Amino acid sequence: MNPAPRTPARTGRPALPLIVPLAAALTVVLALAGCGDGGDGAETAPDAVSLSLPDGGTGEVAPAPVPAAEPFVPEGREEYDDSPESPFQDVATSPLSTFSADVDTASYSNLRRQVNQGVRPEGVRIEELVNYFDYGYPAPAPDAEHPFTVTTEVAAAPWNAEHQLAMVGVQATEAVPTSEGNNIVFLLDVSGSMDEPAKLPLLAESFALLVEQLDERDRVSIVTYAGDNRVVADSVPGSEHDVLVDHLRSLRAGGATGGADGLATAYELAEKNFVEGGNNRVVLATDGDFNVGPSTPQELTELIEAERESGVYVSVLGFGMGNLKDSTMEAIADHGNGNYAYVDTLAEARKVLVDEFGSTMFVVAQDLKVQVELNPATVASYRLIGYDNRRLDDEEFADDARDAGDVGAGHSVTAFYELVPADADRPGSDGLAYSDREVGPSDDFMTVHVRYKEPGGGASTEAEFPVGAGAFTTAPTADFAFASAVAELGLIATGSEYRGAADLDAVRERAAGAVGADPYGLRAEFVDLVDAYPR
């Protein structure tokens, strides 16, 4: 069972103070705009105006009208992946469940944006809702054999009294793996579709927050792209905050969107300025609406896959609504050894780029895969909730050539399995841990196998974690209660065939009772989100 809750990990450089987000969020109204002609993306901006930032300070952004927020129905040009959900599997014939780790959180903030605009959410990935939150998993000791721990808890499924729910949590070490500095390339979309208050102005202020986390050890390059791409800065010391922020606040939107050429230029700069043993990363900020050159998810992932062996990672930040190409941005992150977050407010930017700086920037386990082996003596059938486009074939678990998700410092990965209990004397399956023997009622529910590589690649290492009968509880922890409430909202939002008695009132009651200390206010915000969810 989970240990007592601890303060959520917000990893970064030890010398940098962390600023609590959501103290006073800057709210930006989302509006639709199409691509159009304009400047080259780097003209001098008109006189700026001062706006309050979440920490109570001030920052400057290019002037833009900020009307009052009101319900708004998007134009319908947003694009999302449509992977089918996982059905129940019979343990007797399919005892293994294998998936790639996913540390993306874009789906949660995108759902929040849609709910706050009064529309039913699209493109919901349940695992990203769950993984948005911290669940107090214990971090591994500095001298631990593996850079992560595995925590499990099993209880009754809230939406189906006859089923059980297993929560599997993988917690990465909070230790940043390098002190050699960052080599970061900001790849910024300044095309006409970014000419909205919730896009380029928010982008500039978001990256200004990131710049404040850097110092003289770091190097920053800036590439902008529209109809063509331009190198605005090349290997500027991270300590030159004013220079970098001035570049960001001078950006103007206009032109078509040639993202593929921009990606190629960004990778060239990252490789030219490569820091051996350091963190080499392209940070792409866009609405994903590529319309010049290679532009489909398949075309862009082919480009990304050709670059990922260079040792350069990628982070993708999505902005705006109406023409959001979520499927494109997720594909770039997934195939580029990266992560993907959606930024709808400056408070979200602070969460991703300040509070979770280490998680976003520093990889501690590469190509992390999880394989759960179910015991047919205790489980008749099971279903993995979410991870619909992360599922792997069982034989791919041990295949080091098969790419999987990378996990950053302090990241956690949580997965839920809905279980149908079995009689204790149900026979096992051949060739696995629970085969060829009689299994008593006190034996394991399952065994969790985790395979990963050290940063930089090489051969993978496997760790094994049995889940005994002691994992079951009739009094779930607050973390289990809250996480299962988030998963239940996901079942409702996706219209899952397996949602059973899932109910918004039950979600709210369970989540509200498990808010706890909530130092960043994220759980309380979730309760408010359930209240606002369209009925």
ABEGO torsion letter per residue (X at the ends): XBBBBBBBBBBBBAABBBBBBGABBBBBBBBBBBBBBBBAGABBBBBBBBBBBAAGBBBBBBBBBBBBBBBBBBAGABBBBBBBBBBBBBAAABABBBBBBBABAAAAAAAAAAAAAGBBBBGBBAAAAAAABBAGBBBBBAABABABBBBBBBBBBAABAABBBBBBBBBBBABBABAAEBBBBBBBBABAAABBAABAAAAAAAAAAAAAABBAABBBBBBBBBABBBBABBGBBAABAAAAAAAAAABBBEEBBBAAAAAAAAAAAAAAABBBGBBBBBBBBBAGBBABEBABAAAAAAAAAAAAAAGBBBBBBBBEBGABBAAAAAAAAAAAGBBBBBBABAAAAAAAAAAAAAAAABBABBGBBBBBBBBAAABABBBBBEGAAABBBAAAAABAABBBBBBBBGBBBBBBBBBBBBBAABBBBBGBAABGBBBBAABBABBBBBBBBBBGEEBBBBBBBBBBAAABBABBBAAAAAAAAAAAAAAAAAGBAAAEABBAAAAAAAAAAAAEAGAAGAAAAAAAAAAABBX
